[in-house]
């Protein structure tokens, strides 16, 4: 591999990665503009191996969207509805608690909660929700709200972003989500999300949260009307804030979904473009430990391939996702632990269940797991043994092929 890379057009970048040296924006743009996806994969995989070895992670979580009513009208969004629309929804606190109880019975460690900018819900709806969920299980990690939601809640509370975040943290908020970053370029942002927070506002919400001791993820929406240079500039601003705060736990590139929205793009990003975006992100974001291949937008098969192109995480079991699926995502609504472990095993990686902050909960021993796997008396189900399960819950799968990767 070293010989091949020495003869590559990217030998200089490869040598920088090997030497733990930072690449600049001009070099990142070279990578984005290249068609040599295999060379990018080699460099990105080298960068990932230096940070994460041969591990790849997943989280057992559940998504809850509390409402899709929103005062904004983002062109790319297929999720938002107005009060006059007959397919809008709003969950009561009791609805949310019911979903949380059911998910806890399945062994989740995190609730991921976001929604639209609701025109009339009071601030205490949000603080009450957090307090009730924490009372249900103090160990449950609450990863909630995008930056634009925080700005909206600060407006509702008639106080500063800092004070709003402090009050939400007191109520039980454990981590901020990274959604809403889209693309930071002002002109592109005006086209796809007029009226949404600026790049500066997005970054300032996360900066403030980090200053309060919190951690968050961040995102980039790619594959619509942005250019490779716009992607590089977006990554540059994220890397700069990470240099300042060290508060981002991971980066999650999000593939644009084109259905039922106002952007004149008719196809989602190609698989090659998604792998390239993952790879360049891993190479450029040298101060981020983790890059997530978001299977909801990419599909689990492509996300599995991305584990060889710089990604070290497949995200979560999720259970119920609306935002991407309302925009045309054809992936399932959820994944089982078994399917996540299978995908990671088949990629040649060691499966690791993580928490919200990408910290180890459990590492799966592939050989031991296979030797312990048993077939139940019905002959129609296989189960993963305790070494593959979490919190004493065994994942049930109907297809024996689901444990084939453990050989």
C-alpha positions as CSV (number, residue, x, y, z in Angstrom):
1,X,0.0,0.0,0.0
2,X,2.8,2.4,0.8
3,X,4.4,1.8,-2.6
4,X,1.1,2.3,-4.3
5,X,0.5,5.6,-2.4
6,X,4.0,6.8,-3.1
7,X,3.1,6.7,-6.8
8,X,-0.3,8.3,-6.2
9,X,-1.3,11.9,-7.0
10,X,-2.1,12.2,-3.3
11,X,1.3,10.9,-2.0
12,X,1.9,14.3,-0.3
13,X,-1.4,14.1,1.5
14,X,-0.9,10.5,2.5
15,X,2.5,11.3,4.0
16,X,0.9,14.1,6.0
17,X,-1.7,11.8,7.4
18,X,1.0,9.2,8.3
19,X,3.0,12.0,10.0
20,X,-0.1,13.3,11.9
21,X,0.2,16.6,10.0
22,X,-2.9,18.7,9.1
23,X,-4.0,19.2,5.5
24,X,-5.3,22.6,4.4
25,X,-8.3,23.7,2.4
26,X,-6.6,23.6,-1.0
27,X,-5.6,19.9,-0.4
28,X,-9.2,19.1,0.8
29,X,-10.6,20.6,-2.4
30,X,-8.1,18.4,-4.4
31,X,-9.5,15.4,-2.7
32,X,-13.2,16.4,-3.4
33,X,-12.4,17.0,-7.1
34,X,-10.6,13.7,-7.6
35,X,-12.2,10.7,-9.2
36,X,-9.7,8.4,-7.5
37,X,-12.1,7.1,-4.8
38,X,-9.8,4.2,-4.0
39,X,-6.9,6.4,-3.1
40,X,-9.2,8.5,-0.9
41,X,-10.3,5.4,0.9
42,X,-6.8,4.3,1.6
43,X,-5.8,7.6,3.1
44,X,-9.0,8.0,5.1
45,X,-8.8,4.4,6.4
46,X,-5.2,5.1,7.5
47,X,-6.4,8.2,9.3
48,X,-9.2,6.3,11.0
49,X,-7.0,3.4,12.0
50,X,-4.6,5.8,13.7
51,X,-7.5,7.1,15.8
52,X,-9.8,4.1,16.3
53,X,-7.9,1.0,15.4
54,X,-10.2,-1.7,14.0
55,X,-13.3,-0.9,16.0
56,X,-16.6,0.4,14.7
57,X,-19.4,1.5,16.9
58,X,-23.2,1.8,17.1
59,X,-25.6,3.1,19.8
60,X,-28.8,1.6,21.0
61,X,-31.1,4.6,20.8
62,X,-34.6,5.9,19.9
63,X,-35.7,8.9,17.9
64,X,-38.6,11.0,19.1
65,X,-39.9,13.9,17.0
66,X,-42.3,15.8,19.3
67,X,-43.9,17.8,16.6
68,X,-43.5,18.7,12.9
69,X,-45.3,22.0,13.1
70,X,-42.8,24.7,12.2
71,X,-42.8,28.5,11.7
72,X,-40.0,28.2,9.1
73,X,-40.3,27.2,5.4
74,X,-37.0,25.7,4.5
75,X,-36.9,24.7,0.8
76,X,-35.1,21.4,1.5
77,X,-37.4,20.2,4.3
78,X,-40.1,17.6,3.7
79,X,-40.8,17.2,7.4
80,X,-42.3,20.6,8.5
81,X,-46.0,21.4,8.4
82,X,-48.2,24.4,9.2
83,X,-51.1,24.3,11.6
84,X,-53.5,24.3,8.6
85,X,-52.0,21.1,7.2
86,X,-53.9,17.9,8.0
87,X,-50.8,15.7,8.4
88,X,-49.1,17.7,11.1
89,X,-48.6,16.2,14.5
90,X,-47.8,17.2,18.1
91,X,-47.0,14.7,20.9
92,X,-48.3,15.2,24.4
93,X,-45.9,14.7,27.3
94,X,-47.7,11.4,28.0
95,X,-47.1,10.3,24.4
96,X,-43.4,11.0,24.8
97,X,-43.2,9.2,28.1
98,X,-44.9,6.1,26.6
99,X,-42.5,5.9,23.8
100,X,-39.6,6.3,26.2
101,X,-40.9,3.5,28.5
102,X,-41.2,1.1,25.6
103,X,-37.7,2.0,24.3
104,X,-36.2,1.5,27.8
105,X,-37.7,-2.0,27.9
106,X,-35.6,-2.6,24.7
107,X,-32.4,-1.5,26.3
108,X,-31.8,1.9,24.8
109,X,-29.2,4.2,26.4
110,X,-30.2,7.4,24.5
111,X,-33.2,9.4,23.4
112,X,-32.6,11.6,20.4
113,X,-35.3,14.3,20.4
114,X,-35.9,17.1,17.9
115,X,-38.8,18.8,16.3
116,X,-40.0,21.8,14.3
117,X,-40.1,25.4,15.6
118,X,-43.6,25.1,17.1
119,X,-45.6,28.3,16.9
120,X,-47.3,28.0,20.3
121,X,-45.8,25.4,22.7
122,X,-44.5,27.2,25.8
123,X,-41.0,26.9,27.2
124,X,-42.1,24.8,30.1
125,X,-43.3,22.1,27.6
126,X,-39.6,21.5,26.8
127,X,-38.2,21.7,30.4
128,X,-41.1,19.6,31.7
129,X,-40.4,17.0,29.0
130,X,-36.7,16.8,30.0
131,X,-37.5,16.5,33.7
132,X,-40.2,13.8,33.2
133,X,-37.8,11.7,31.1
134,X,-35.0,12.0,33.6
135,X,-37.4,11.0,36.4
136,X,-38.3,8.0,34.4
137,X,-34.6,6.9,34.3
138,X,-31.8,9.1,35.6
139,X,-29.3,7.1,33.6
140,X,-31.0,7.8,30.3
141,X,-29.0,10.2,28.1
142,X,-31.1,13.0,26.6
143,X,-29.7,14.2,23.3
144,X,-32.1,16.9,22.2
145,X,-32.6,20.0,20.1
146,X,-30.8,21.5,17.2
147,X,-29.1,24.9,17.3
148,X,-32.1,26.6,15.6
149,X,-34.4,25.0,18.2
150,X,-32.2,26.5,21.0
151,X,-32.5,29.9,19.4
152,X,-36.3,29.5,19.2
153,X,-36.5,28.4,22.9
154,X,-34.4,31.4,23.9
155,X,-36.9,33.6,22.2
156,X,-39.8,31.8,24.0
157,X,-38.0,32.2,27.3
158,X,-37.1,35.8,26.6
159,X,-33.6,35.2,27.7
160,X,-30.1,34.6,26.3
161,X,-28.9,31.5,24.6
162,X,-26.5,30.9,27.5
163,X,-29.2,31.1,30.1
164,X,-31.6,29.0,28.0
165,X,-29.0,26.3,27.7
166,X,-28.2,26.4,31.4
167,X,-31.9,26.0,32.3
168,X,-32.3,23.1,29.8
169,X,-29.2,21.5,31.2
170,X,-30.6,21.8,34.7
171,X,-33.8,20.1,33.5
172,X,-31.8,17.1,32.2
173,X,-30.4,18.0,28.7
174,X,-27.3,15.9,28.3
175,X,-26.1,16.7,24.8
176,X,-27.1,18.8,21.8
177,X,-27.8,17.3,18.4
178,X,-25.8,18.5,15.4
179,X,-28.7,19.0,13.0
180,X,-29.4,22.2,11.2
181,X,-25.9,23.0,10.1
182,X,-26.9,22.3,6.4
183,X,-24.2,24.3,4.4
184,X,-22.6,27.3,6.0
185,X,-22.1,29.3,2.8
186,X,-24.5,32.3,3.2
187,X,-25.7,32.3,-0.4
188,X,-26.5,28.6,-0.5
189,X,-28.1,28.8,2.9
190,X,-30.4,31.6,1.6
191,X,-31.5,29.3,-1.2
192,X,-32.2,26.2,0.8
193,X,-33.2,27.6,4.2
194,X,-34.2,31.2,4.1
195,X,-34.9,32.6,7.5
196,X,-33.0,29.9,9.3
197,X,-30.1,30.7,11.7
198,X,-26.8,31.8,10.1
199,X,-23.6,29.8,10.2
200,X,-22.4,32.2,12.9
201,X,-25.5,31.6,15.1
202,X,-25.2,27.8,14.7
203,X,-21.6,27.8,15.7
204,X,-22.2,30.2,18.6
205,X,-25.0,28.0,20.1
206,X,-22.5,25.0,20.1
207,X,-19.7,27.2,21.3
208,X,-21.8,28.3,24.2
209,X,-22.9,24.8,25.0
210,X,-19.3,23.7,25.0
211,X,-18.4,26.5,27.3
212,X,-21.0,25.3,29.8
213,X,-19.3,21.9,29.8
214,X,-21.6,20.2,27.3
215,X,-20.7,18.2,24.2
216,X,-22.5,17.9,20.9
217,X,-22.2,16.5,17.4
218,X,-22.2,18.5,14.2
219,X,-23.4,17.8,10.6
220,X,-23.2,18.9,7.0
221,X,-26.0,18.4,4.5
222,X,-24.4,17.5,1.1
223,X,-25.5,16.7,-2.4
224,X,-27.9,19.5,-3.2
225,X,-26.9,22.8,-4.8
226,X,-23.6,23.3,-2.9
227,X,-20.1,23.1,-4.5
228,X,-17.1,21.1,-3.4
229,X,-15.6,24.5,-2.2
230,X,-18.7,25.1,-0.1
231,X,-18.2,21.7,1.6
232,X,-14.6,22.5,2.3
233,X,-15.5,25.9,3.8
234,X,-18.1,24.2,6.0
235,X,-15.6,21.7,7.3
236,X,-13.1,24.5,7.8
237,X,-15.5,26.3,10.2
238,X,-16.2,23.1,12.1
239,X,-12.5,22.3,12.5
240,X,-11.9,25.9,13.7
241,X,-14.5,25.7,16.4
242,X,-13.2,22.3,17.5
243,X,-9.8,23.7,17.8
244,X,-11.3,26.4,20.1
245,X,-13.6,24.2,22.3
246,X,-12.8,20.5,21.7
247,X,-16.6,20.1,22.4
248,X,-17.7,18.1,19.4
249,X,-17.8,14.3,20.0
250,X,-18.4,13.4,16.4
251,X,-19.2,14.6,12.8
252,X,-22.2,13.2,10.9
253,X,-22.4,14.0,7.1
254,X,-26.0,13.9,6.0
255,X,-26.9,12.9,2.4
256,X,-29.6,15.1,0.9
257,X,-33.0,13.5,0.3
258,X,-34.8,15.1,-2.7
259,X,-38.5,14.1,-2.4
260,X,-41.3,16.5,-1.6
261,X,-39.4,19.7,-1.2
262,X,-38.6,22.9,-3.2
263,X,-35.0,22.3,-4.3
264,X,-34.5,21.5,-8.0
265,X,-32.4,18.4,-7.3
266,X,-34.0,15.2,-8.4
267,X,-31.6,12.5,-7.2
268,X,-29.8,11.9,-3.9
269,X,-26.0,11.9,-3.8
270,X,-24.4,8.9,-5.5
271,X,-22.7,6.2,-3.5
272,X,-19.4,7.4,-4.7
273,X,-20.1,11.0,-3.6
274,X,-21.1,9.8,-0.2
275,X,-18.0,7.7,0.3
276,X,-15.9,10.6,-1.0
277,X,-17.5,13.0,1.5
278,X,-16.9,10.5,4.4
279,X,-13.3,10.1,3.3
280,X,-12.4,13.8,2.9
281,X,-14.1,14.5,6.2
282,X,-12.0,11.9,8.0
283,X,-8.8,13.2,6.4
284,X,-9.5,16.9,6.9
285,X,-11.1,16.9,10.4
286,X,-8.0,15.7,12.2
287,X,-9.3,17.1,15.5
288,X,-12.4,15.0,15.4
289,X,-12.1,11.4,16.8
290,X,-15.3,10.1,15.2
291,X,-17.0,10.2,11.8
292,X,-20.4,8.6,11.5
293,X,-21.9,7.0,8.4
294,X,-25.6,7.8,8.9
295,X,-27.3,4.7,7.6
296,X,-30.7,6.3,7.5
297,X,-29.7,8.6,4.6
298,X,-27.1,6.3,3.0
299,X,-28.6,2.9,3.5
300,X,-27.0,0.3,5.8
301,X,-25.1,-1.4,2.9
302,X,-23.3,1.8,1.8
303,X,-22.8,2.8,5.4
304,X,-21.1,-0.5,5.9
305,X,-18.8,0.2,3.0
306,X,-18.0,3.6,4.5
307,X,-16.4,1.9,7.4
308,X,-13.5,1.3,5.0
309,X,-13.5,4.9,3.8
310,X,-12.9,6.7,7.1
311,X,-16.1,6.2,9.1
312,X,-15.9,4.4,12.4
313,X,-19.5,4.6,13.5
314,X,-22.9,3.5,12.0
315,X,-25.1,5.7,14.4
316,X,-28.0,3.9,16.1
317,X,-30.9,1.5,16.1
318,X,-33.1,4.7,16.0
319,X,-36.5,2.8,16.0
320,X,-38.6,5.7,14.5
321,X,-37.3,8.4,12.1
322,X,-39.5,10.9,10.3
323,X,-37.3,13.7,8.9
324,X,-35.3,11.7,6.3
325,X,-38.1,9.2,5.5
326,X,-40.6,12.0,4.7
327,X,-38.0,13.3,2.2
328,X,-37.8,9.9,0.4
329,X,-35.3,7.8,2.3
330,X,-36.0,4.2,1.6
331,X,-34.0,2.7,4.5
332,X,-35.9,0.9,7.3
333,X,-37.3,2.8,10.2
334,X,-35.0,1.0,12.6
335,X,-32.1,-1.4,12.8
336,X,-31.7,-4.2,15.4
337,X,-28.6,-4.6,17.5
338,X,-28.1,-7.8,15.5
339,X,-28.1,-6.1,12.1
340,X,-25.7,-3.4,13.3
341,X,-23.3,-6.1,14.7
342,X,-23.7,-8.1,11.5
343,X,-22.9,-5.1,9.3
344,X,-19.8,-4.2,11.3
345,X,-18.6,-7.8,11.4
346,X,-18.9,-8.2,7.7
347,X,-16.8,-5.1,7.2
348,X,-14.0,-6.8,9.1
349,X,-14.3,-4.5,12.1
350,X,-14.8,-5.2,15.8
351,X,-18.4,-4.2,16.9
352,X,-18.5,-1.8,19.8
353,X,-21.7,-0.6,21.5
354,X,-21.1,3.1,22.5
355,X,-22.9,5.7,24.5
356,X,-23.9,9.3,23.4
357,X,-20.3,10.5,23.7
358,X,-18.8,7.6,21.6
359,X,-17.5,6.0,24.8
360,X,-17.3,2.2,25.1
361,X,-20.2,0.3,26.7
362,X,-19.5,-3.2,25.3
363,X,-17.2,-4.8,22.8
364,X,-18.4,-7.9,21.0
365,X,-16.0,-10.8,20.8
366,X,-16.8,-12.3,17.4
367,X,-15.5,-15.8,18.0
368,X,-17.0,-16.2,21.4
369,X,-20.3,-14.8,20.2
370,X,-20.4,-17.4,17.4
371,X,-19.6,-20.3,19.7
372,X,-22.3,-19.3,22.1
373,X,-25.0,-18.6,19.5
374,X,-27.9,-21.0,19.9
375,X,-30.9,-22.0,17.8
376,X,-34.2,-22.1,19.7
377,X,-36.5,-25.1,19.7
378,X,-38.8,-23.7,17.0
379,X,-36.1,-23.8,14.5
380,X,-37.1,-20.4,13.2
381,X,-35.1,-18.0,15.2
382,X,-31.6,-17.4,16.2
383,X,-30.5,-15.3,19.1
384,X,-27.3,-13.5,20.0
385,X,-25.8,-14.6,23.3
386,X,-25.2,-12.4,26.3
387,X,-21.8,-11.3,24.9
388,X,-23.7,-9.7,22.0
389,X,-26.5,-8.2,24.1
390,X,-26.9,-5.2,26.2
391,X,-28.4,-4.8,29.6
392,X,-29.5,-8.5,29.6
393,X,-31.7,-8.1,26.5
394,X,-31.1,-10.6,23.6
395,X,-31.6,-9.5,20.0
396,X,-33.9,-11.8,18.1
397,X,-33.4,-12.3,14.4
398,X,-35.3,-14.6,12.1
399,X,-32.5,-15.3,9.6
400,X,-29.6,-17.5,10.7
401,X,-27.4,-15.5,8.2
402,X,-27.5,-12.7,10.8
403,X,-24.9,-14.6,12.8
404,X,-22.9,-15.8,9.9
405,X,-20.5,-12.8,10.3
406,X,-19.4,-14.2,13.7
407,X,-17.6,-17.1,12.1
